[in-house]
Amino acid sequence: MKHDWIINVLSDLGTFSRQNGLHALASQLEDAKFVAHAEIASRTGDPCGGVHFVGRVDREDSERFGVG
C-alpha cells in the first residue's frame, strides 16, 4: 500500500491529459502506470505491486489490470 500514491498521481495526470486533449501524453502515462506496477511488484514480491485498488479505479486501470 505504501506505493499506491505514485499510481494515483499518474492516474490523475492521465485524466487531466485526456480531458485537455493531450492524447499522446495520456497514452505515455498509461504506459508509465504499467511500468510502475511491474517495478513495484518486482521489488516487493507482491503481484499487485503493493497497490490493491482500494477506492477509485479508472476505466483504463480496470481494463489493463482486470480489476474493478
N, C-alpha and C positions, 0 to 999 in steps of 0.2 A: 504494500500500500504506500510505502514511502516514495515511490516513483510515479504515482499517478498524476502528480501535478504537471509533469512535463507533457504527458499525453493531453491533459486538459488545455494547456497553453497552445499546443499545436492544433487541437480541435477548434479552439476559439479563433486562432489566426486563420484557419481554413474557412470557417464560417464567414468571417469578415471578408476574406478574399473572394469567396463565391458571391456574396451579397454586393460586392463592389466591382464585379466583372473582371476580376484578376484570376482568370481560369487557369492559366499556366502555373501561377503561384499556388493556387489551391491544390492542383494536382501534385506539385512537388511536396507540399505539406502533408498530403495523404501518404506519399512515399516515405516521408520523414517519420510519420507516426508508425508505419510498418517497421522501419528500421529501429526505431526506439523500442518498440515491443520486443523485437528479436534480440537486441543487445541487452536489454534489461533481463530478459529471460535467460540469456546465456550467462549473465553474471550472478543471477540469484538462484538459478536452478529451478525457478518457478515457471511452468509453461505459460502462465498468464503474464509473465514479466513483472510480477508484483502489482499488476493493475487488475482489479477484479470487477470493474464496471459497476460500481455502486453509484447510483444516481443517474445522471443524464448520459445517454448513449446516442451518438449521432447515427443517422441512417447509414452513412458510409462505414462507420465502425461496425455496425451490426452486420452489414453485408460482407465486409472484409474479414471479420473475425468470427462470424457465425454466432453472434450473441444478440440479445435484445428481444 
